[in-house]
Structures are given as structure tokens and as C-alpha cells.
């Protein structure tokens, strides 16, 4: 599948104040590799070291700004749980991106949309929260 005209924004998050084990760098590499595999051009990246229950994270604000200013066509996340752990807020965030024409992809879950049944979205988030 070739998506050469699509610009991807990478979003990484860990729930820790520091990244001694290099998990953010690992997520970013995984997403950069996935972008290349999908034929996306990496337009930017944001990251957070905070709880997935909070949606006032700086990196997530950067994602919103990039979406609002047309800097991306696709958001790449390692898994849905990296975006957020509150099912309703996560779904609302994805819905806002989808309304702007921005697609969300994960190497684990594939294309993620708000058209997925609520129980599937909740199940994915709750399973990954364990």
C-alpha cells in the first residue's frame, strides 16, 4: 500500500516522569519504521511522559496544533493506549481528528476510527490498560 502524499505525525507516550530505559526512542523508531512501511512521509513528532488519563498533555496539544494547522494527514501511535486510557476522551480525540480528515493508525491495531463499535474501542483500551 503506497500513501506517498500522506504526511504522518508520530505520537509517543510513556507513563513515567523520565525515560531511563529509552522507551520513547523505541516507540519513535517503531513508528518511523511503520511510516516507511506504509509509504507515509514523517512530518513531525510529539511525545509525553504523563498519565494517559490526562488529556492536557503538552505533546497531545502539539498533535492538536499540527492537526489544526494542516501539518499532517495521519497520526501514528504504537497502540491506542499510548493516545489515552480514558475510553470516551480517547474516542472524542480521534473523532476530532477524523472530522479534519486525519486518519489514525497503529502497527498493532491498524486503522483506528470512531466508527468502530463502542464496545470494541473500550475493549481495546481496557485490554491494553492491564
N, C-alpha and C positions, 0 to 999 in steps of 0.2 A: 504494500500500500504506500503510495507516494503522496505526501502532503507538502510539497516544497514551498508553497506560497504561505503556509501557516506559520505564524510566529508563536513560539511557546515560551511561557513563563514558568520557571521552576519554583516550587514552594516546598520547603523542608521545615520540619519542626521536631524538636525533642522536648520532653517534659523534665528539664533539668536546667539549673542555673548556669552550668558550664558544660563543655563538651570534651572532657578529658579523653574519651575513647574515640573521638573522631567520627561520631555517628552522623553529624550533619554533612561532613565531607563525603561520607559513604552514600548518604541519600542523594546528594547533589550529583555524584558520579553516576549512580544508578539512573537518575532522571535524565542526565545528559546522554547516556548511552541509549536510553529508551527514545529520547527525542531523535537521535540519529537513526535508530531503527525504524521509526515511524516517518522519517523524512521531514521532521519539523526543524525550523531554524530557531535556536535559542536566542530570545530577545532580552532576557533578564532573569534574575533570580532573587528570591527573598527567603528569609529564614527567621525562625523564632525559637527561643528557649523558654517556653512557658506552657502552662496548662492548656490542654485542648478544650477545656470547658469555658475558657475566656475567649471572647471574640474581639477584644480591644487590643490585640497584639500588634506591635509595630510592623512586623513582616506582613501580616494579613492586611494592614492598612496600605502597605506598598502594593500588594496584589490588587486591592480595590482601586487604587490610584492608576495603576497600569491599565486596568480594565476600562476605567472611566476616560482615560486619555487615548485609548485605541492603540496601546503599545503591544497588545497580544491578541491572538485568536484562540489560543489553547492554554489551559492551566494544567500542568503536570504535577501530580502528587504521588508519593510512593504508595500510600494507601489512604483510604477515606478517613481513617482515624488520625492521620497527620494533619488533615484540614481541621477537624474538630471532633470532639467527643460528645457534644450535645446534639442529638439527632435532629431536632427541629431547627436549631440555629445553623447547623451544617447544611441542611436541606434548603433553608432560606438563602444562604450564601451562594450555593450552587445555582439556585433559581435566579438570583440577581445576575450572575454571570451568564447563564443561558439566555436570559432576556436580552443581553447585549450581544448575543451571537457567539459567546465564548463557550467552547467545549471544555469539559474536564475529563482527563484521562489518568489512569493509574496502571502501572505494569501488572498489578495484582488483580484489579477489578475491571480493567478495560475502560470503555467509555461510560462515564457516570452522568446520569441526568436526573432531573426531578420527576421525570415521567416513570421512573422505577416505582413500583408499588411501595407505599409507606412501610409495610412490614419488611420488605427486602432491605430498604435503606437502614431501618432500625436494626435489623438482624446483623447486617454487615458491621455497623458501628459497634453494636453491643458485643459481637464476637471478637472484634479486634481490641476491644477495651479490656478483655480478660487478661 
